Amino acid sequence: MSLDILSMVLVTIIAAATPLMIASLGELVVERAGVLNLGVEGMMVLGAATGFAVAVETGSTLAGAAAGAGAGLALAALFGILTVGLSANQVASGLAMTILGLGLSGLVGAAYVGLKRAPAPHLNVPGLTDLPGIGRLLFGQDGFVYFAFALVAGVWWFLWRTRAGLTLRAIGDDHTATHALGLKVRKVRFRAVLFGGACAGLAGAYLSLAYTPFWAPAMTAGRGWIALALVVFASWRPLRVLAGAMLFGGATVLQLHAQAAGLGLPGQALSALPYLATILALVLLSLGRRQGGSLAPAALGRDFTPHR
Amino acid sequence: MTPAAPPARTEGPTPLFGAYGIVKRFGDFTANDGVDLEIRAGEIHALLGENGAGKSTLMKILYGLLEPTEGVVTHRGDVVRLANPEAARALGIGMVFQHFSLCENLTVAENIALVMPKGLNGRTLKERIGAVGAAYGLHLDPDRPVWSLSAGERQRIEIIRCLLQDPRLVILDEPTSVLTPGEAELLFTVLERLRDEGRALLYISHRLDEVRRLCARATILRGGRVVGACDPRAETARSLAAMMVGVQVGEVKPPSGVPAGPERLVLSGLALPAPGLHGTALDGVSLSVRGGEIVGIAGIAGNGQAELFDALSGEALAPEPGMVRFDRVDSGRLGITARRRNGAAFVPEERNGHGAAPALSLSDNAILSRHATAGLSRFGVLRRAAAKALARAVIDAFDVRKAGPDPAAGTLSGGNLQKYLMGREILAEPGILVVNQPTWGVDALAAAHIRQALLDLAARGAAVLVISQDLDELFAIAGRIAVLHDGTLSPAVPAADTTRETLGLLMGGAAPPVAVTPDLTRENLARESAHAH
């Protein structure tokens, strides 16, 4: 039966990792385009509130998920107008988005606190889902999980295999040079910001529709910040986001299990694990860095104003 | 590569490209004021002018990066609208940028793919890069990331990117400013071949010898207007310079003989690890500069110039005592202010942000470097009147042109700011002056002024060390010249005993740098000190 226990643990790890993956992949695309969006937490929590509210009203999880993504996108649009359109400071604007998102989500979700609804439906393939060990793991997840994995592949393919992805990476590396070549720096950045916001909103909707599933104020509990750290941890590569999200998800689950098992370690120490892992990864990355070039998109966080 | 170029036509009623009555205003500043320019197929056309004459603006209009406020651009007589670089490229206009428009962390092939037509697959592109490279002698590995390439190799990417689009007109902005003489030769061969294929080239440069060699026609801009057109081959470098600045440029007086002053600046085996990702480590740099002489350090950017300057100015401390001596005082581990107090002065390469704080006024900028040596503060309180007086003295002595009595440093043109920064240090009558790229991006008139000031300072007994990429400049002012390549310094030889070719080889690292072996360095130093007695 140990296989089933392992499988169960893995299922919970994946559940904890899914929102991190979705939000991180979105932010990865934003940062690859050269924009630092510190508003992920706010977009995520607004997505959670809006997603839950719309799902309760319509009774459709899908509509809730779409609304969550839409709410994240709307807040990202505001962020994009400020930072990409008006060249406002990205750090300050991002922090403002987080505060705004937390406030707005309280407003949107006020009427829905304490309501319960059924979690997002899980895939159920007769025969396959009931397979011992791997059945639940492979064929019994909800739609968000499959989407998150597809998103890893999609973002990887987009960045490294398409012309638009190349353009986006080039803009994140040097906006002056790419502008001089006639590439649409601000247009690409704005679209990347919208994509990142939609991903953050969707990740939030996963929390309120599938993970818990209910709405509570500030329920994201810092996952947006973990998603940001994860992008750095993954050194801006989608496949490493997958690995990092599992590690962070694993640490979260481990902490719950350790507390349940009454382990001597304080829960706070275990909660700090993902962050310690990030610091360690950053140190290792900078120790083993290449002779030249940079890991991070070179234009990250620098604003761009074309003069015309 | 199938150059389906039109037959070469040097004279004709309709030029390949024309720009007529171009006016471009930025706010109330007019960068181009009714500029006319005609470019014919099969010619290399020079565009000459000082900094701020409007060359870059005109070039950006032709490449679709800027839209003119007034005026039209024509292609074979038809008016065309160049709304963006894509439209310009579609008409066959290509551009080789001065500050390369390359993304450092992308590969060669990726950088080229950015502007190629969509749907071109990677392998085909690499084959075409190889084919064009072979045809023009421009070899490149398409999979190398740009950060690992030299300036010359980077320029090859820009040229190949241009050629892959089979351009009718290639615009080159200061293409030789970062090249070794050898690399420049290769470039000239490619340019002449492109001309012979019937393409038009617009060549922007302030190196007049190159223009006289390559170009049959030149258009000269001054203050945003066309002030003349000529055949550069029929002119001298001096007459061209005079047309550019509107007055006769005085030639600097050549340095006088071998100085007999004492050793004032001595470096012995200065070694420093690379400061960062893109830095260069200094490896056993030894040099001595006597009072009364100017020693030049040649080399291509990125070979340790910035690191050497930092070690001299005190921005980087020497790892061991005795490596840097100013007037016999071990200074390698002293801070910047301590070095200044001991009579040294420094002018860094980057004017805005390193030499001056652009948002601060000129008098505030005087305080930044002279607070300890000009008595500009008393008990920690600034003496504004003294600072203003010092700034005024610099402005008068060095003919700094500016708007208003005490404007922000960032509002001055490059040449005027550089004159101000040089004056700020020179008026302190330093015993040792270290300058990095004294006339980088400075117009001919200001450059002549700055060079003369350096010569005068040396004549008054100071030891002057000039780090420059410009060999013409070093030959004009330096008594001895050494070459910095990959963090090692060749022995300084009298300028009269060396040639551009020899220095060019050393700059490219072709000849073995002699100074790396310690015994030779000692021998060199021994010879130099024997020379003093």
Interface residues (C-beta under 8 A of the other chain):
Chain A: R163 L166 T167 R169 A170 D173 D174 T176 A177 T178 A180 L181 G182 L183 R289 Q291 G292 G293 S294 P297 A298 H307 R308
Chain B: F26 G64 L65 L66 E67 N84 P85 E86 A88 R89 F97 F100 S101 L102 C103 E104 N105 L106 E110 N111 A113 L114 V115 K118 G119 P145 W147 S148 L277 H278
